[in-house]
Amino acid sequence: MTGVSTLGQALRQIDNLNLQQTQLSDLSQQLASGKKSQNYSGLESSALTSIRSRTELTSIDIYVNNIERADTTINLTLTAVKEFQAQAGNFSSTLVNFLQEGDHLEGEDVFYDDPATPEDDAIRVGKTSSEIDTEFQAVVNHANNLFDFFGELLNTQQGDRYLLSGADSLTPPFNDNGTLDASISTLITDWKNGIISTDEIISDLFDGTALNGNSNAITDANIGFSSSLSNGTAGDVFVRADENSEFKYTALANDRSFRDIMVIMSVMKNENLPPIVDVYEDGIYPGTPDAKGAPGATAAEQQDNFYQLYNAMAAKAAEAIDDMDQIRFSLETVRVQMNETKQSQSDQRELLLNTISTIEDVDVNEVAVRITTLQTQLQASYNVTALTQQLNLANFLA
């Protein structure tokens, strides 16, 4: 039987089958991955847009991570500041509630009746005991208990970073090395000995620097703050929130509000602060006091000087507590700004994801339908190929 040449048809059919099989393979891959292509070349002219969108998306993720890390840091800092403020408020209430009458000492009053003026009443000049009463002791105990706690709050850490050290975050901002107590003891002794006045000791305690001509001022270094904080080189802390925005969220341990509270605590717990008035244990005056009170010739003058210093500290404590609101406000403001930027970044992120999805992703339902259609076409092609291969002259003429 004579055959009919089908070479041309066969070659065309083979090319058609190969094309359909390639299409089927591509569609199967798309159905499995949900992507139009496994490489950018398959995206043709849209590839550049996809690459740029993914680059922007990576940058946004970095900025969002920056914001989230900074938010955690700010939250921990705010917790420390709030606790410091709350406990300082409790101590301020203790100062305010302290009865500013009398000398708060146990023992008997010591009087002096000047023989040159027998007609005048005897003058009270002191007490026979330097033991303070329970009310004064409660203030001292409260200061003792809080001082170390405040030091721990100033040294609050996040991992190995100190949150109140500024950019010098690997250095503890506060170290109770004894210099503050020693400096306070010297000032109190000089005050009681009349070397400095009550106004002068108040200035020494709260001036904060010797740059204003007060050589006796308690400095940050005296208090125990780190060298970078004391000399003003600690630097600020920033967060890069987007390409054009950088927010500062610095809170420093030597802020005046924290500083003044630490000084007040050190004064109130200092063993040289009591007694309020001179003590003559044998009750005999004139004579050298066994323990010196505040400066003054009489017990009344000594009380006046003591309470002048005491009231100055109470006022400074209240002022410091109010000033901590500003620290909290500054940190909260940065949080609001960061969250607004984060929301903007999130919105931009969604737009980029939609752009990428439009370019790269496929409609799996549409692909499934195309696969079914192509499989049908491929099966028909196989059938046609089989018939073509069986073609002879009789079949051809028929």
SEVEX-771721 format. One line per 8 residues: their letters; for each residue x, y, z of C-alpha. Coordinates in steps of 0.2 Angstrom, whole numbers. Example, Ala and Ser with C-alpha at 12.3 -4.5 7.8 and 13.67 -1.06 7.14 Angstrom:
2
AS) 62,-22,39  68,-5,36;
END
This chain:
398
MTGVSTLG) 0,0,0  7,17,-5  10,29,10  7,48,9  21,59,16  15,68,32  33,75,37  28,93,35;
QALRQIDN) 12,90,45  21,80,58  34,94,61  21,107,63  12,96,75  27,92,85  31,111,86  13,114,92;
LNLQQTQL) 14,100,105  30,107,112  22,124,113  7,118,122  17,107,134  28,122,138  12,133,141  5,119,152;
SDLSQQLA) 22,118,162  22,137,164  3,137,169  6,123,182  21,132,189  10,148,191  -4,138,199  8,130,212;
SGKKSQNY) 18,147,216  4,160,213  17,170,203  18,174,184  36,170,183  50,163,194  62,177,187  61,195,183;
SGLESSAL) 64,192,164  47,184,164  38,200,169  45,208,153  42,227,154  34,227,171  50,220,179  58,237,183;
TSIRSRTE) 42,243,192  42,227,202  61,229,207  59,247,212  43,243,222  52,229,231  67,240,235  55,253,242;
LTSIDIYV) 47,240,252  63,234,260  67,252,265  50,254,273  52,238,283  69,245,290  61,262,295  46,253,303;
NNIERADT) 58,242,313  68,257,318  52,265,324  46,249,334  63,248,342  63,266,347  45,265,353  50,250,365;
TINLTLTA) 65,261,371  54,276,374  41,265,383  54,258,395  61,276,398  44,283,402  41,269,414  57,273,423;
VKEFQAQA) 53,292,423  35,289,429  41,278,443  54,291,448  41,305,448  28,295,458  41,290,471  48,308,472;
GNFSSTLV) 30,314,474  28,303,489  43,310,497  38,327,493  22,324,502  32,318,517  42,334,517  26,344,516;
NFLQEGDH) 18,334,530  33,336,542  28,347,556  39,363,555  38,367,573  50,363,587  67,355,585  61,337,584;
LEGEDVFY) 74,331,597  72,320,612  78,327,629  75,342,639  76,360,634  92,370,639  90,388,644  101,402,647;
DDPATPED) 97,416,660  109,431,656  114,438,673  117,455,665  98,456,661  90,447,676  73,456,671  72,446,655;
DAIRVGKT) 66,429,653  78,414,650  82,411,632  81,393,626  98,388,618  97,370,614  92,352,620  100,339,631;
SSEIDTEF) 99,325,618  104,324,599  92,309,597  78,314,584  60,310,586  50,298,576  43,311,564  60,317,559;
QAVVNHAN) 67,299,559  53,294,547  59,308,534  77,302,536  72,283,533  61,288,518  76,297,510  88,282,514;
NLFDFFGE) 76,270,506  73,280,491  90,286,487  97,269,481  80,265,472  82,281,462  99,277,457  93,261,450;
LLNTQQGD) 80,270,440  93,282,433  103,266,427  88,258,419  94,247,405  87,239,389  99,224,386  116,231,388;
RYLLSGAD) 111,249,384  107,262,398  92,272,393  97,289,402  115,290,396  111,298,379  122,292,365  134,286,378;
SLTPPFND) 123,271,381  135,258,386  141,269,401  130,269,417  124,287,419  125,286,439  137,279,451  135,281,470;
NGTLDASI) 153,283,473  151,292,489  156,309,482  139,317,484  138,312,503  155,319,506  151,335,497  135,337,506;
STLITDWK) 143,333,523  156,347,520  143,360,516  132,356,531  147,357,542  152,374,535  134,380,537  133,375,555;
NGIISTDE) 150,382,559  144,399,551  156,398,537  142,399,524  125,407,526  108,398,524  106,407,507  123,401,502;
IISDLFDG) 121,383,506  105,383,496  114,390,481  128,378,484  116,363,483  105,369,468  116,380,457  123,364,448;
TALNGNSN) 138,372,441  153,382,447  153,392,430  142,405,438  155,410,451  149,398,464  165,388,468  156,377,481;
AITDANIG) 142,372,470  137,353,470  141,348,452  135,333,442  152,325,444  150,327,463  133,319,462  141,304,453;
FSSSLSNG) 135,306,435  145,299,421  159,310,414  150,311,397  134,318,406  144,329,418  154,338,404  139,338,392;
TAGDVFVR) 147,326,378  134,312,380  125,316,364  107,314,359  98,299,353  89,299,337  78,287,327  77,288,308;
ADENSEFK) 59,286,304  59,288,285  70,295,272  67,313,277  62,312,296  73,309,311  66,311,328  76,315,344;
YTALANDR) 71,305,360  84,310,372  81,309,391  96,311,402  99,306,420  107,322,425  92,332,420  89,346,433;
SFRDIMVI) 73,338,439  82,321,443  98,330,449  89,341,462  79,326,469  95,316,471  103,331,480  88,333,492;
MSVMKNEN) 88,314,496  107,315,500  104,330,512  89,323,521  98,306,524  115,314,529  120,310,546  127,328,549;
LPPIVDVY) 110,336,546  103,334,563  101,340,576  91,356,572  97,365,587  113,364,598  114,349,610  122,351,628;
EDGIYPGT) 120,334,636  124,340,653  112,355,651  125,368,655  127,384,645  138,393,640  149,379,634  154,369,619;
PDAKGAPG) 139,360,612  141,341,611  132,342,594  130,357,583  113,362,576  109,375,562  118,392,563  111,404,576;
ATAAEQQD) 114,411,593  98,404,600  87,389,598  74,400,589  87,407,577  93,389,573  76,383,570  73,397,558;
NFYQLYNA) 88,393,548  85,375,548  67,377,541  73,390,528  84,376,521  71,363,523  57,374,514  69,377,500;
MAAKAAEA) 72,359,498  53,355,499  50,369,485  64,362,474  56,344,476  39,351,470  47,360,456  57,345,450;
IDDMDQIR) 42,334,450  33,346,439  48,347,428  47,329,425  30,331,416  40,340,403  52,325,400  37,314,399;
FSLETVRV) 28,326,387  43,327,375  45,308,375  26,306,372  26,319,358  40,309,349  30,293,351  15,302,343;
QMNETKQS) 26,308,328  33,291,326  17,282,326  10,295,313  25,291,302  23,272,305  5,273,299  10,283,284;
QSDQRELL) 24,270,281  11,256,283  -1,264,270  13,266,258  18,248,261  1,242,256  1,252,240  18,244,236;
LNTISTIE) 12,227,240  -3,229,229  8,235,215  19,220,217  4,209,217  -3,216,202  13,213,192  19,197,199;
DVDVNEVA) 4,187,205  -9,177,195  -27,173,197  -26,155,202  -44,152,196  -41,159,179  -25,149,178  -34,133,183;
VRITTLQT) -47,136,169  -33,139,156  -24,123,161  -40,113,159  -43,121,142  -25,118,137  -26,100,143  -41,97,131;
QLQASYNV) -32,105,117  -16,95,120  -27,79,120  -35,84,104  -17,87,97  -11,70,102  -26,62,94  -23,72,78;
TALTQQLN) -5,67,78  -10,49,80  -22,49,65  -9,58,54  4,45,58  -8,31,51  -13,41,35  -11,31,19;
LANFLA) -17,33,1  -33,24,4  -37,34,19  -31,50,11  -43,47,-4  -57,41,7;
END
